[in-house]
Amino acid sequence: MEAWHQTRDRPTRCRPRLRKVRWVVERAFAWLHQFKRLRTRYERRADLHQGMLELACGIICLRRLLKALDVQQ
């Protein structure tokens, strides 16, 4: 079963598996959007921006792990 996805130019077919992957990516971007420093790129150097991105991903993972541990206890 294929669903239709409306783009700016024309409707295209969207496979359900692609929709699942797209949802995961959009959710990850929403989590990263919580970090104000990443919303507006203040760093001029790409390596500093990459470091902030990795730090934000680490914080997100830590929060999810702590939340999972609290549920189990």
N, C-alpha and C positions, 0 to 999 in steps of 0.2 A: 504494500500500500504506500503510495507516495502522496505527499501533501504539496500544495502549491505555496510558494513564497513570493510575495510581491516585492520586486525591486523597483528602483526608480525608472528604469527603461521598460522592462517587460516582466510579466510573471514567469517564474522558472520553477521547475520541479525540485522539491527538497526531500531528500531521503530521511526517514526517521532517525537513522543512525547519525547522520550529519547534524540533525537537530539536537541530539543529545550532546554531541561534542561542542556545538555552538553554545549550549546552555552552560556547560562547565566553564568555558572560556569567559563568557559574559559574567558569570558568578565570581570568577577570580578577579576580573577587572573591577567589579563592584567592591570586593574586599579591599583591593589596593587603593581604590578611590577614597577610602576612609583616611588615608594618610595625606595630609594637606601638602606636605613637602613634595610628594610625588605628583599631585594634581598639577601644580605649576612647577616647571623644571627650573629651579633656581641655580643649580650647578652648571657651570660652563663646561666642565670637563665630563666626558662620558663615563669615565671610571668612577667618579664620585656618585653620579646618578645610578650607575649599576650597583654600587655598594649600598645605597639607600634602598634600592629595589630589593636586594637580597636580604637586607635587614628587615624590611617590611614583611617579606615572605616568611622569614623566620619567626617573627612575632605572631603572624597569623597562625602558623603551624603550632606554636607553643600554646596559644589561646585555645585552639581546638583540642589539643592533647589534654590540657588542664580541664577543659569542659567535659571531655570524655571520661577522665579519671574521677571527677566529682560525681558523675552519674553512676559509675560502677560501685562507689563506696557507700 
